[in-house]
Amino acid sequence: MPAGDDTGNDLARSLAKSLARLEGLLRDLRIAISLCTRLPVAPSAVGEGDVARASWAFPIAGALIGLIAGTVYWLAERLHIAPSPASVLALAAGVLLTGAMHEDGLADTADGFGGGRTREKKLEIMRDSRIGTFGACALGLSLLLRWSALAALDNTRAVMVALIVAHGAARSVLPAFMSLVAPARSDGLSSGAGQPPPISIAVALGLGIVALSIGFGLGAMLTGVGLLAAIGILLALLARRQIGGQTGDVLGALEQTAEAALLLLATMLS
């Protein structure tokens, strides 16, 4: 066989592998976006372990949410809407886009941890679709905190950057949390998602660090990483003590807490 044919076959195989790898990355991205938002982009079939593998793309999905919410703020500003109501519209856009999934997790976690006396009762409360006093207070405080942080920023660019960074970096810690904290129950969203592989954890954390570095600067990046680590560790200890592990609701509470903390950090930088 001529040497030229061997070279051509090698190039074809290399190209086929690259295309297959790219297709796999795009599939992971679609899974992550469909899980973090209500956008109908999920592949036709999602197998066992696909969500855990695709978790590396959670920060990208989060950045997309922040970009859309920031665009709503920009449009409101162009219509001469004041910063406070424009911030409400940006938050509303994020809530609608995600289907309030993380807000629901925060409220359920607060109700379960605050209202149950035993592990079993706490898990039962967290599965109840009704919201209690603890959940209502946690949700209200989260919304007020995030709204006031956005309203305190002094220009539209700062708001857009803060939303993109906060949404993206807050989701970057979810794969690590899923891996380090065992599921509290044998069924449910978190248990069914599986344990993210090390490469997915590393890529997600790397994307979060990149987002913080570009958006907030290298110095503030270190502060942001410290905040995310502290929140993750404290919530991990609390979840293990309260219910013996993590659930999808606890992951939602982690995202909400991390997002609010990063928006507060943004106000310190403006």
Steps between C-alpha positions, in 0.01 A plus 500: 500500500644841409620718785260771389203269563619428856535871568154566362346224713675633812367849433150365442509303826637800687229723356231247587624481860509879528146530364377229739667679792343831397162335465537357850588841645202661329275223632630562853432870458143432388444274802638764738290781351184288501558410866578854618233673291163435340641533150399195290849403381546159667607204283227250418642244742704564815657187647620413847806703591451755221401779739802439725735501203337813355531688831823661374273723289289627793703827516438560129128447549515740794685762298228474234233563766696800627542634146127481431413660836760770435356565156158554659660756733667671202168517311331646808775761526454589134132559576607741778379272778666579833765261640281355777211378280749404227669274756166340581443433129846342468434274799158409361658403169741266679220345705284443192790359301591246769144422602592616854675164542776628729263729691279198564801308627596779738147523640464122541840474669415779745164340579651154548800605706298746706173314546584132537611328821630176350692421181199321353266790581741753352520302173121467497456876541752569224287294260181685592406745225352743754720778636532568870615789712869414485486457123307822444748696712803347326355566157399855585841582647676350198297705254540819706873447532554438131269785398669751730844393379406553135330831575814620679724451195573825327467413130350253257832339410571426866157338537545282193848389608380428854207289377710298257777437754265428791281256308795327335737474797222402743430191289867414464512353851200269455690205345760503780225517763317209333819294509613581854161481674314172460128505410269500800250268334518223243256666262443854377672739261840510669526125552385429144753741355791292629847607608685737266836371375816685607548659157150652511564637850834649396362662184201649686722646772739631238220672312383659824847633573530635145163676532601659831840605365366660182194658659630609841880500460770276644493647850123470536517155344686376808233650723228343287664158513530534878131589528394206285720260696371626835136479392549152358676368811247649742202372302662156466547476877146623562344263247686199639391588852139571407417228245816294455596636159385710208192512280397700196346754737831541684675558166244772425567659839873492426452674165277768649732571792807511277327724245392749768850506651661573164253779425590653835866472404419686180361792701828519693686536172283769342 
